[in-house]
Amino acid sequence: MLDRLFFPLIAALALAMVALAAVWPQGLGDRSPAPFGHEPVQRTAKVQAAMKRETEASEQRLRSAREAVADMQARTLSPTQ
């Protein structure tokens, strides 16, 4: 193939790919421009509630584990047995 045809075609292809990347949906992050964008999954009310429940459950497990360790330490260090 002639270089006069090959390099302009490659340049046009590169520009088309950059233009497509500018408007194509970007996964679960912020929305893309209007015709291609969609609501990110993490921003839906259902997922937000599930994430909140998971965080609260994790914090509760952490609190109960800390209390259990503190109770064990108190029993070990207490003079009355």
PyMOL commands that set and color helices and strands:
alter all, ss='L'
color gray80, all
select helices_A, chain A and resi 3-23+41-43+45-77
alter helices_A, ss='H'
color red, helices_A
deselect
rebuild
show_as cartoon
